[in-house]
Amino acid sequence: MKKFHYDISIEAKTESEADAKMTALTTLAQKLSPIELTKLAHIVKNDPVKTALAKKYLGV
């Protein structure tokens, strides 16, 4: 599979928090298909009830 490089900025309180977010995002990108990622982003953006349930399930 090809690799593509992007320059992005992440909002965070500290650099270590930004690094943690980037690590999590790259893991999601590696493990989920584009369709799954798109659906996840849509739910997080538009469905606060499902997002709250997911956070509760994850313990966060």
Secondary structure, DSSP 4 states (H G I P E B T S, - for coil): ------------SSHHHHHHHHHHHHHHHHHS-HHHHHHHHHHHHH-HHHHHHHHHHHT-
